[in-house]
Amino acid sequence: MSPARNIFVVFKRELMAYFGSALAYVFIFIFLILSMFLCFVLGRFLEAGDASLEFSFFQFHPWLFMILGPAIGMRLWSEEHRQGTIELLLTMPLSTWQAIVGKFLAACVVVVVALVLSFPVVWTVNYLGDPDMGKIVSGYIGSFLVGSATIAITCVISAFTRSQVTCLVVSVATCFFLVLLGFPVVLEFAKVKMPWAVDFMDAFSLTSHSMRMSNGLLRLDTVMYFLGLIAFCLYATSVVIRSKRA
């Protein structure tokens, strides 16, 4: 079979595993409930009187995906290890890369569905005011890239262990570190105590790049950061899987 066909076979298998059970529906429901709660309660969307989603909606997404990304991705390889099906999967006529990409894309679909189903908040802001839709689209792209990046991080960690709980804990801790790097309070503290590290922290933070995109700044360095992080994690996953395959 062609590489695209192999990827699609793995993609379909994983997608059925997500949506054939309550797994994906639970993740999506939790994301929608938490995002709406944070937007309207903590973000004070209605009281702010600002026809924008930058601070009331998108600013919370890195924190949500810090947990939900690992929750979605923790089964990608850990479940294969636990059930002993990884050997069967890797003896199929497909490359390690094709299996990794197929699994990763299936997990990203869950993120896409969750973001699409958050459309009521977009409808609300359009009903109440005249928002800049370019900023909203850019914010959604940023949220998707953050979610995809957290899944990619979880993918490589999942390749190391058969325990989904271990994978979840380590992945959340890793994502928390990357989110915290760009938190305004942390950056302000770093400017005083470690001014030499501020640019480094800002460059590697999920939060900083996400907030730039939610502000409508679709910058090349931001897109390259996310794509580079995802590519590196998927490559690291392939190295781990191949070492175990050998």
C-alpha positions as CSV (number, residue, x, y, z in Angstrom):
1,M,0.0,0.0,0.0
2,S,1.1,3.6,-0.5
3,P,2.3,5.7,2.5
4,A,-0.8,7.8,2.4
5,R,-3.0,4.7,2.5
6,N,-1.0,3.2,5.4
7,I,-1.3,6.5,7.4
8,F,-5.1,6.5,6.7
9,V,-5.5,2.9,7.9
10,V,-3.7,3.8,11.3
11,F,-5.6,7.1,11.4
12,K,-9.0,5.4,11.0
13,R,-8.1,2.7,13.6
14,E,-7.2,5.3,16.2
15,L,-10.2,7.5,15.4
16,M,-12.5,4.6,15.9
17,A,-10.8,3.9,19.2
18,Y,-11.5,7.5,20.3
19,F,-15.0,7.9,19.0
20,G,-16.1,4.3,19.3
21,S,-16.0,4.7,23.1
22,A,-16.8,7.5,25.5
23,L,-13.2,8.7,25.5
24,A,-13.3,11.5,22.9
25,Y,-16.8,12.6,24.0
26,V,-15.6,13.0,27.7
27,F,-12.6,15.0,26.6
28,I,-14.6,17.3,24.4
29,F,-17.3,17.8,27.0
30,I,-14.7,18.7,29.6
31,F,-13.0,21.1,27.3
32,L,-16.3,22.9,26.4
33,I,-17.5,23.1,30.0
34,L,-14.2,24.4,31.3
35,S,-13.6,26.8,28.4
36,M,-17.1,28.3,28.8
37,F,-16.7,28.6,32.6
38,L,-13.3,30.3,32.3
39,C,-14.6,32.6,29.6
40,F,-17.8,33.8,31.2
41,V,-16.8,33.6,34.9
42,L,-13.0,34.1,35.4
43,G,-12.6,35.9,32.1
44,R,-15.7,38.0,32.8
45,F,-16.6,38.1,29.2
46,L,-20.0,39.8,29.5
47,E,-18.9,42.3,32.1
48,A,-15.8,43.4,30.1
49,G,-17.8,45.0,27.3
50,D,-15.0,44.1,24.9
51,A,-16.0,42.4,21.6
52,S,-12.8,40.3,21.7
53,L,-12.0,36.7,22.7
54,E,-8.3,37.3,23.3
55,F,-8.3,37.7,27.1
56,S,-11.6,36.1,28.0
57,F,-11.4,32.9,26.0
58,F,-8.0,32.2,24.2
59,Q,-5.8,33.1,27.1
60,F,-7.0,30.0,29.1
61,H,-6.5,27.5,26.3
62,P,-2.8,26.8,27.0
63,W,-3.8,25.9,30.5
64,L,-6.6,23.7,29.4
65,F,-4.5,21.8,26.8
66,M,-1.8,21.4,29.3
67,I,-4.0,18.8,30.9
68,L,-6.4,17.8,28.1
69,G,-3.6,17.3,25.5
70,P,-1.9,14.7,27.6
71,A,-5.3,13.1,28.5
72,I,-6.0,12.7,24.8
73,G,-2.5,11.5,23.9
74,M,-1.6,9.3,26.8
75,R,-3.1,6.1,25.2
76,L,-1.3,6.5,21.9
77,W,1.6,4.1,22.6
78,S,1.1,3.2,26.3
79,E,-2.0,1.3,25.4
80,E,-0.2,-0.6,22.7
81,H,2.5,-1.5,25.2
82,R,0.0,-2.6,27.8
83,Q,-2.0,-4.7,25.5
84,G,1.0,-6.1,23.7
85,T,-0.3,-5.0,20.4
86,I,2.7,-2.9,19.5
87,E,4.5,-5.9,18.1
88,L,1.6,-6.7,15.9
89,L,1.3,-3.1,14.7
90,L,4.9,-2.8,13.9
91,T,5.0,-6.1,11.9
92,M,2.3,-4.8,9.6
93,P,3.6,-3.6,6.2
94,L,3.9,0.0,7.2
95,S,6.8,2.1,8.5
96,T,7.2,3.5,12.0
97,W,6.7,7.0,10.7
98,Q,3.4,6.1,9.1
99,A,2.1,4.6,12.4
100,I,3.2,7.7,14.3
101,V,1.7,10.2,11.9
102,G,-1.6,8.2,11.7
103,K,-1.9,8.1,15.5
104,F,-1.0,11.8,15.9
105,L,-3.5,13.0,13.3
106,A,-6.3,11.0,14.9
107,A,-5.6,12.6,18.3
108,C,-5.5,16.0,16.7
109,V,-9.0,15.4,15.3
110,V,-10.3,15.3,18.8
111,V,-8.8,18.8,19.4
112,V,-10.3,20.1,16.2
113,V,-13.8,18.8,17.1
114,A,-13.6,20.4,20.5
115,L,-12.6,23.7,19.1
116,V,-15.3,23.6,16.4
117,L,-17.9,22.9,19.0
118,S,-17.0,26.0,20.9
119,F,-18.7,28.0,18.2
120,P,-21.4,29.4,20.6
121,V,-18.8,31.8,22.1
122,V,-18.0,33.1,18.6
123,W,-21.7,33.5,17.8
124,T,-22.2,35.4,21.1
125,V,-19.3,37.8,20.5
126,N,-20.6,38.5,17.0
127,Y,-24.1,39.0,18.4
128,L,-23.0,41.5,21.1
129,G,-20.5,43.4,19.0
130,D,-18.4,43.7,15.9
131,P,-15.2,41.7,16.6
132,D,-12.2,41.4,14.4
133,M,-12.8,37.9,12.9
134,G,-9.2,37.8,11.7
135,K,-8.0,37.8,15.3
136,I,-10.5,35.1,16.2
137,V,-9.4,32.8,13.4
138,S,-5.8,33.4,14.3
139,G,-6.6,32.6,17.9
140,Y,-8.3,29.3,16.9
141,I,-5.3,28.4,14.8
142,G,-3.0,29.1,17.8
143,S,-5.2,27.0,20.1
144,F,-5.1,24.1,17.6
145,L,-1.3,24.4,17.4
146,V,-1.0,24.4,21.2
147,G,-3.3,21.4,21.5
148,S,-1.3,19.6,18.8
149,A,2.0,20.4,20.5
150,T,0.8,19.0,23.8
151,I,-0.3,15.8,22.1
152,A,3.1,15.5,20.3
153,I,4.9,15.9,23.6
154,T,2.7,13.3,25.1
155,C,3.3,11.0,22.1
156,V,7.0,10.8,22.8
157,I,6.5,10.2,26.5
158,S,3.9,7.6,25.8
159,A,6.4,5.7,23.7
160,F,8.6,5.2,26.8
161,T,6.0,3.6,29.1
162,R,3.1,1.1,29.3
163,S,1.5,3.1,32.1
164,Q,-1.0,5.7,31.0
165,V,-1.0,7.3,34.4
166,T,2.7,7.7,34.4
167,C,2.5,9.1,30.9
168,L,-0.2,11.6,31.9
169,V,1.7,12.8,35.0
170,V,5.0,13.3,33.2
171,S,3.3,14.9,30.1
172,V,1.3,17.3,32.2
173,A,4.4,18.3,34.2
174,T,6.3,18.9,30.9
175,C,3.5,20.9,29.4
176,F,3.0,22.9,32.6
177,F,6.7,23.9,32.5
178,L,6.4,25.1,28.9
179,V,3.1,27.0,29.7
180,L,4.6,28.5,32.8
181,L,7.6,29.9,31.0
182,G,5.6,32.5,29.3
183,F,3.2,33.4,32.2
184,P,3.4,37.2,32.7
185,V,4.1,36.9,36.4
186,V,7.0,34.5,35.7
187,L,8.4,36.7,32.9
188,E,8.3,39.8,35.2
189,F,10.1,37.9,37.9
190,A,12.7,36.7,35.4
191,K,13.3,40.3,34.2
192,V,14.3,41.2,37.7
193,K,16.2,38.1,38.8
194,M,17.4,36.6,35.5
195,P,17.2,39.2,32.7
196,W,19.4,37.1,30.5
197,A,16.9,34.3,30.4
198,V,13.8,36.3,29.5
199,D,14.2,36.0,25.7
200,F,14.9,32.3,26.0
201,M,11.8,31.7,28.2
202,D,9.6,33.7,25.9
203,A,10.9,31.9,22.8
204,F,10.1,28.5,24.2
205,S,6.8,29.1,25.9
206,L,3.6,27.7,24.6
207,T,1.8,30.6,26.3
208,S,3.7,33.4,24.7
209,H,3.3,32.1,21.1
210,S,-0.4,31.3,21.8
211,M,-1.1,34.8,23.0
212,R,0.6,36.3,20.0
213,M,-1.7,34.4,17.7
214,S,-4.8,35.2,19.7
215,N,-3.8,38.9,19.3
216,G,-3.9,38.4,15.5
217,L,-0.1,38.1,15.0
218,L,0.3,35.2,12.7
219,R,4.1,35.4,12.8
220,L,6.4,33.0,10.9
221,D,8.6,32.4,14.0
222,T,5.5,31.4,16.0
223,V,4.3,28.9,13.3
224,M,7.8,27.5,13.0
225,Y,8.1,27.1,16.8
226,F,5.0,24.9,16.9
227,L,5.8,23.0,13.7
228,G,9.4,22.5,14.9
229,L,8.3,21.3,18.4
230,I,5.8,18.9,16.9
231,A,8.3,17.5,14.3
232,F,11.0,17.1,17.0
233,C,8.6,15.2,19.3
234,L,7.4,12.9,16.5
235,Y,11.0,12.3,15.5
236,A,11.9,11.5,19.1
237,T,8.9,9.1,19.2
238,S,10.2,7.3,16.1
239,V,13.7,6.9,17.7
240,V,12.1,5.4,20.8
241,I,9.8,3.0,18.9
242,R,12.6,1.9,16.6
243,S,14.9,1.2,19.5
244,K,12.3,-1.0,21.0
245,R,11.5,-2.6,17.7
246,A,15.2,-3.5,17.3
